[in-house]
Amino acid sequence: MNRPNPTRIISDDRGDGLLSVMIGVAILVVFVTIAIGVVPGWGATAATADKIARDAGLVCSRAENMDECAALSEAIRDREADALDMDETQFELEYTTDCFTADCTSAASGDLVRGGEVTVTVRYGYGVQVEMPFSDGSIGPFQKSKSHTYVIDTYRSYDTPREST
């Protein structure tokens, strides 16, 4: 009677190659599917933030005051975010003004003075938030920003009306 050796049965690895390839392909398909779903959104988010910063900077360079600048910029942000079905709160707007002319001495801080500059910065997050196992922290979403600077319209006629003589 020929009895099989138990150690030979356990160490027999015939047919394991096919199983390893199947598991490897399945894992690869899962990661490729996740990448295809996540990566295109990054480009769309960055392009949208750039367009919001560019359009808001242009509008602010022609606005009468910072209140009008902020209102028009937020309307642009909401319009662009809605066009791509994004959450408008994902894009945070920040405004800075610089003044290089003699008119700056009489202007209040943050006023839009003819010949000065207004910079609109859009901060946005992209990616997914991943909770780290065995810790209290998480990774993502990653923060980036896009900025555009425009010269405030030097030919605008609504600063201080001049009296005719």
Contacts in CASP RR format, 6 or more apart in sequence:
PFRMAT RR
TARGET T0000
AUTHOR 0000-0000-0000
METHOD contacts of the structure
MODEL  1
MNRPNPTRIISDDRGDGLLSVMIGVAILVVFVTIAIGVVPGWGATAATAD
KIARDAGLVCSRAENMDECAALSEAIRDREADALDMDETQFELEYTTDCF
TADCTSAASGDLVRGGEVTVTVRYGYGVQVEMPFSDGSIGPFQKSKSHTY
VIDTYRSYDTPREST
38 127 0 8 1.000
38 128 0 8 1.000
41 126 0 8 1.000
42 126 0 8 1.000
42 127 0 8 1.000
43 126 0 8 1.000
44 84 0 8 1.000
45 86 0 8 1.000
45 90 0 8 1.000
45 124 0 8 1.000
45 125 0 8 1.000
45 126 0 8 1.000
46 124 0 8 1.000
46 126 0 8 1.000
46 144 0 8 1.000
46 146 0 8 1.000
48 80 0 8 1.000
48 81 0 8 1.000
48 84 0 8 1.000
48 86 0 8 1.000
48 91 0 8 1.000
48 124 0 8 1.000
49 91 0 8 1.000
49 122 0 8 1.000
49 124 0 8 1.000
49 144 0 8 1.000
49 145 0 8 1.000
49 146 0 8 1.000
50 122 0 8 1.000
50 146 0 8 1.000
50 148 0 8 1.000
51 80 0 8 1.000
52 73 0 8 1.000
52 76 0 8 1.000
52 77 0 8 1.000
52 80 0 8 1.000
52 91 0 8 1.000
52 93 0 8 1.000
52 122 0 8 1.000
52 146 0 8 1.000
53 120 0 8 1.000
53 121 0 8 1.000
53 122 0 8 1.000
53 146 0 8 1.000
53 147 0 8 1.000
53 148 0 8 1.000
54 148 0 8 1.000
55 76 0 8 1.000
55 80 0 8 1.000
56 69 0 8 1.000
56 72 0 8 1.000
56 73 0 8 1.000
56 76 0 8 1.000
56 77 0 8 1.000
56 93 0 8 1.000
56 120 0 8 1.000
56 122 0 8 1.000
56 148 0 8 1.000
57 73 0 8 1.000
57 118 0 8 1.000
57 119 0 8 1.000
57 120 0 8 1.000
57 148 0 8 1.000
57 149 0 8 1.000
57 150 0 8 1.000
58 148 0 8 1.000
58 150 0 8 1.000
59 69 0 8 1.000
59 72 0 8 1.000
59 73 0 8 1.000
59 76 0 8 1.000
60 69 0 8 1.000
60 72 0 8 1.000
60 73 0 8 1.000
60 95 0 8 1.000
60 112 0 8 1.000
60 118 0 8 1.000
60 120 0 8 1.000
60 150 0 8 1.000
61 112 0 8 1.000
61 118 0 8 1.000
61 150 0 8 1.000
61 151 0 8 1.000
61 152 0 8 1.000
61 153 0 8 1.000
62 153 0 8 1.000
62 156 0 8 1.000
63 69 0 8 1.000
63 72 0 8 1.000
63 112 0 8 1.000
64 112 0 8 1.000
64 158 0 8 1.000
65 111 0 8 1.000
65 112 0 8 1.000
66 95 0 8 1.000
66 97 0 8 1.000
66 110 0 8 1.000
66 111 0 8 1.000
66 112 0 8 1.000
69 95 0 8 1.000
69 112 0 8 1.000
69 118 0 8 1.000
70 93 0 8 1.000
70 95 0 8 1.000
73 93 0 8 1.000
73 95 0 8 1.000
73 120 0 8 1.000
74 93 0 8 1.000
77 88 0 8 1.000
77 91 0 8 1.000
77 93 0 8 1.000
77 122 0 8 1.000
78 88 0 8 1.000
80 91 0 8 1.000
81 87 0 8 1.000
81 88 0 8 1.000
81 90 0 8 1.000
81 91 0 8 1.000
82 88 0 8 1.000
90 124 0 8 1.000
90 125 0 8 1.000
91 122 0 8 1.000
91 123 0 8 1.000
91 124 0 8 1.000
92 122 0 8 1.000
92 123 0 8 1.000
92 124 0 8 1.000
93 120 0 8 1.000
93 121 0 8 1.000
93 122 0 8 1.000
94 120 0 8 1.000
94 121 0 8 1.000
94 122 0 8 1.000
94 123 0 8 1.000
95 118 0 8 1.000
95 119 0 8 1.000
95 120 0 8 1.000
95 121 0 8 1.000
96 118 0 8 1.000
96 119 0 8 1.000
96 121 0 8 1.000
97 110 0 8 1.000
97 111 0 8 1.000
97 112 0 8 1.000
97 113 0 8 1.000
97 116 0 8 1.000
97 117 0 8 1.000
97 118 0 8 1.000
97 119 0 8 1.000
97 152 0 8 1.000
98 116 0 8 1.000
98 117 0 8 1.000
98 119 0 8 1.000
99 107 0 8 1.000
99 113 0 8 1.000
99 115 0 8 1.000
99 116 0 8 1.000
99 117 0 8 1.000
100 115 0 8 1.000
100 116 0 8 1.000
100 117 0 8 1.000
101 113 0 8 1.000
101 114 0 8 1.000
101 115 0 8 1.000
101 116 0 8 1.000
103 113 0 8 1.000
103 114 0 8 1.000
103 115 0 8 1.000
104 113 0 8 1.000
104 116 0 8 1.000
107 113 0 8 1.000
112 118 0 8 1.000
112 152 0 8 1.000
113 152 0 8 1.000
114 152 0 8 1.000
114 153 0 8 1.000
114 154 0 8 1.000
114 156 0 8 1.000
114 159 0 8 1.000
115 151 0 8 1.000
115 152 0 8 1.000
115 153 0 8 1.000
115 154 0 8 1.000
116 151 0 8 1.000
116 152 0 8 1.000
117 149 0 8 1.000
117 150 0 8 1.000
117 151 0 8 1.000
117 152 0 8 1.000
118 149 0 8 1.000
118 150 0 8 1.000
118 152 0 8 1.000
119 147 0 8 1.000
119 148 0 8 1.000
119 149 0 8 1.000
119 150 0 8 1.000
120 147 0 8 1.000
120 148 0 8 1.000
121 145 0 8 1.000
121 146 0 8 1.000
121 147 0 8 1.000
122 145 0 8 1.000
122 146 0 8 1.000
122 147 0 8 1.000
123 143 0 8 1.000
123 144 0 8 1.000
123 145 0 8 1.000
124 143 0 8 1.000
124 144 0 8 1.000
124 145 0 8 1.000
124 146 0 8 1.000
125 141 0 8 1.000
125 142 0 8 1.000
125 143 0 8 1.000
125 144 0 8 1.000
126 141 0 8 1.000
126 142 0 8 1.000
126 144 0 8 1.000
127 140 0 8 1.000
127 141 0 8 1.000
127 142 0 8 1.000
128 140 0 8 1.000
128 141 0 8 1.000
129 138 0 8 1.000
129 139 0 8 1.000
129 140 0 8 1.000
129 141 0 8 1.000
130 138 0 8 1.000
130 139 0 8 1.000
130 140 0 8 1.000
131 137 0 8 1.000
131 138 0 8 1.000
132 138 0 8 1.000
132 139 0 8 1.000
END
